[in-house]
Amino acid sequence: MRSDADDIAAEAPGAYTDDSRAVEATHAAGLARKVAQLAPLACVKG
């Protein structure tokens, strides 16, 4: 069973991959090409 502390840890900024590093690595490896830059508008949790 998950606790509130587990939920807080899962939402910590360090729990997410740096998107710019992931995009650059994917682009450099030739797996994809950059075509647009996105920016978050909102975060919905539910």
NULOVEX-128439 format. One record per residue (C-alpha): residue number from 1; x, y, z. Coordinates in nm, 4 decimals, padded with zeros to 6 digits. Example, Ala and Ser with C-alpha at 12.3 -4.5 7.8 and 13.67 -1.06 7.14 Angstrom:
num,px,py,pz
1,01.2300,-00.4500,00.7800
2,01.3670,-00.1060,00.7140
This chain:
num,px,py,pz
1,00.0000,00.0000,00.0000
2,00.1346,00.3443,-00.0920
3,00.1593,00.6179,00.1681
4,00.1380,00.9935,00.1343
5,00.5185,01.0051,00.1607
6,00.5418,00.7762,-00.1458
7,00.3156,01.0119,-00.3408
8,00.5267,01.3133,-00.2442
9,00.8464,01.1347,-00.3486
10,00.6888,01.0352,-00.6806
11,00.6060,01.4015,-00.7503
12,00.9536,01.5306,-00.6590
13,01.1240,01.7183,-00.9452
14,01.4145,01.4729,-00.9326
15,01.1762,01.1890,-01.0208
16,01.1487,01.3166,-01.3783
17,01.3975,01.2992,-01.6652
18,01.5410,01.6308,-01.7819
19,01.3449,01.6582,-02.1058
20,01.6082,01.8640,-02.2869
21,01.8730,01.5970,-02.2192
22,01.6371,01.3224,-02.3367
23,01.5489,01.5142,-02.6546
24,01.9142,01.5893,-02.7341
25,02.0167,01.2263,-02.6792
26,01.7347,01.0987,-02.9006
27,01.8176,01.3529,-03.1709
28,02.1937,01.2796,-03.1554
29,02.1307,00.9051,-03.1813
30,01.9295,00.9579,-03.4986
31,01.6150,00.8086,-03.3464
32,01.4097,01.1232,-03.4031
33,01.4440,01.4818,-03.5168
34,01.3402,01.7986,-03.3389
35,01.0453,01.9696,-03.5069
36,00.8886,02.1821,-03.2299
37,00.9456,02.3132,-02.8798
38,00.6653,02.2570,-02.6303
39,00.5915,02.4358,-02.3051
40,00.3580,02.3142,-02.0288
41,00.0423,02.5159,-01.9750
42,-00.1043,02.3342,-01.6754
43,-00.0675,02.0301,-01.4545
44,-00.3740,01.8203,-01.3752
45,-00.3520,01.5642,-01.0988
46,-00.6288,01.3262,-01.0287
